[in-house]
Amino acid sequence: MRDADDRLDHVEVAVRTEAGTWPPEGYQIVPAAQRVGKMLDHAATSLEIPSTRGWVAVVRRRLLNPQASYSENGLRGRVQIRYRPAR
């Protein structure tokens, strides 16, 4: 079981796209200080998405900055990121 400090230092993340969800089941635990774009890149590669140019990452109708960390984006706990072409 993770303690309170560990929960603050990590985020549980799933990335949802039109091509599928990464990870395929559940969530991946990543450091809260990690850049959001790292997981988005990993998801796109794993889901064999040829190009994500012009895509946006959204959590609860709020655009994320992929160059910033989860903490800098105000994310904590369990997060589902919608990753899709900009409209």
Beta strands, then each sheet from edge to edge (+ up, - down):
strand 1: 10-17
strand 2: 20-22
strand 3: 28-31
strand 4: 55-59
strand 5: 62-63
strand 6: 77-85
sheet 1: 2+ 1- 3+
sheet 2: 2+ 1- 6- 4+ 5-
end
